[in-house]
Each structure stands twice: as structure tokens, then as C-alpha cells.
Amino acid sequence: QVQLVESGGGLVQAGGSLRLSCAASGSRFSFDAMDWYRQAPGNTRDFVARISGRRSNYADSVKGRFTISRDNQNTMYLQMNSLKPEDTAVYYCHADGYYTGRPYDYWGQGTQVTVSS
């Protein structure tokens, strides 16, 4: 049973920084790609950033402020700088791809990020 567990969320003032982590357990293979999504109350779950190999891409709203990275053990990070109140949301870790020809799609339970003005 693969599990993704996020950590590092919390309350921070506008302009501050947080570093989120996503640790995977139960997987016998390296994920093809991992990403971060976020969902504010009443909103849809929106894409934040994705990393696949050495390539990464970001939502326009976070470009230049957030940095996604991962290690070789299916652990992913999101360094969030210059945070704004509109970054307030539950942040979710996600991994998807194919293993032995079969698709997989995993989600974490989310971690709350609150940015005060």
C-alpha cells in the first residue's frame, strides 16, 4: 500500500516562507513524476508544480516564488517564498505514472498552509 504523507504546513505572515515535504512509503519503484496541488475553501484543486526527472514546471501564480525538488527516494519538497494570502490552501502531494505497464495515481492527505496579511 503506497502512502504519501505531506508535512511542513502551518501559519505564516505574508512575505514569509515555508517548506513542504512529501514522503512516500510502500513503493518499490521510483515515481515517474510528482507534483503539488492546492485547494482553497470553495475552490477546485489546482495544479501548483510538477517535477519529472530534471524537468519542472509551475503554475503562473507561483513562478519565481516556489521551487519544487525531489530526492532519489520518492521524497518531494516545495520551497515557498514570498508567500501571499492567496496562497492559503490545503496543499496535496501527488504521484502518477506507469509501472510494468499499469498506471498508478496516488494522493496524500494534504497539509494546511495559511498566510496571514
C-alpha positions in Angstrom: 0.0 0.0 0.0 1.6 3.2 -1.2 1.1 6.2 1.1 2.1 9.9 0.5 2.4 12.0 3.6 2.8 15.7 3.5 4.3 17.8 6.2 5.6 21.4 6.8 2.4 23.3 6.6 1.5 26.0 9.0 0.7 29.6 9.6 3.0 32.3 8.3 2.8 36.0 7.6 2.7 37.4 4.1 6.2 37.6 2.7 7.4 34.6 4.7 8.5 31.2 3.7 7.5 27.6 4.3 9.0 24.3 3.1 6.6 21.4 2.4 7.7 17.8 2.3 6.1 14.8 0.8 7.4 11.4 1.9 6.3 8.2 0.1 6.2 4.8 1.7 5.3 1.4 0.4 6.6 1.9 -3.1 9.1 -0.5 -4.7 9.8 1.8 -7.6 10.7 5.4 -8.3 7.7 7.5 -9.4 7.8 8.9 -12.9 6.6 12.3 -11.8 5.4 14.0 -8.7 3.5 17.2 -8.2 1.9 19.6 -5.8 -1.7 20.7 -6.0 -3.6 23.0 -3.7 -7.2 23.6 -2.8 -8.7 26.7 -1.1 -12.1 26.6 0.5 -14.8 26.6 -2.1 -12.3 26.2 -5.0 -11.2 23.4 -7.2 -8.0 21.5 -6.6 -5.4 23.4 -8.7 -2.0 22.5 -10.1 1.0 24.2 -8.4 4.1 22.5 -9.6 5.4 19.2 -11.2 8.8 17.5 -11.3 9.7 14.7 -13.7 13.3 13.8 -14.0 15.2 17.1 -14.2 12.3 19.0 -15.6 9.9 21.0 -13.6 7.0 23.3 -14.4 4.9 25.7 -12.3 1.6 27.4 -12.3 1.9 31.0 -13.4 0.7 32.2 -10.0 3.8 30.7 -8.2 6.5 31.1 -10.8 9.6 32.8 -9.3 8.4 32.2 -5.7 8.1 28.4 -5.3 10.7 25.8 -6.1 9.9 22.1 -6.4 12.6 19.4 -5.8 12.9 15.7 -5.0 15.5 13.3 -3.9 16.1 9.7 -5.1 13.8 8.1 -2.6 10.4 9.5 -3.7 10.6 12.4 -1.3 9.5 15.7 -2.7 9.7 19.2 -1.5 8.1 22.6 -2.2 10.1 25.7 -1.1 7.6 28.5 -0.9 9.0 32.0 -0.6 7.3 35.5 -0.7 4.0 33.9 0.4 0.8 35.8 -0.2 -2.6 35.4 1.5 -3.9 34.0 -1.8 -1.5 31.0 -1.3 -3.7 29.9 1.6 -4.9 26.4 0.8 -4.6 22.7 1.6 -1.5 21.5 -0.3 -1.6 18.0 -1.7 1.2 15.7 -2.9 0.5 13.6 -6.0 2.4 11.0 -7.9 1.4 9.3 -11.1 2.9 7.3 -14.0 3.2 3.7 -15.2 4.8 0.7 -13.6 5.1 -2.6 -15.5 2.6 -1.1 -18.0 0.0 -0.4 -15.4 -1.0 3.2 -14.4 -0.8 4.4 -10.9 -2.1 7.6 -9.2 -1.5 8.4 -5.6 -2.6 11.4 -3.4 -1.6 12.5 0.0 -4.0 13.7 2.7 -2.9 17.3 2.4 -1.3 19.9 4.7 -2.8 23.2 5.5 -0.9 26.4 4.6 -2.3 29.7 6.0 -0.8 33.0 5.0 -1.9 36.0 7.1 -1.9 39.5 5.7 
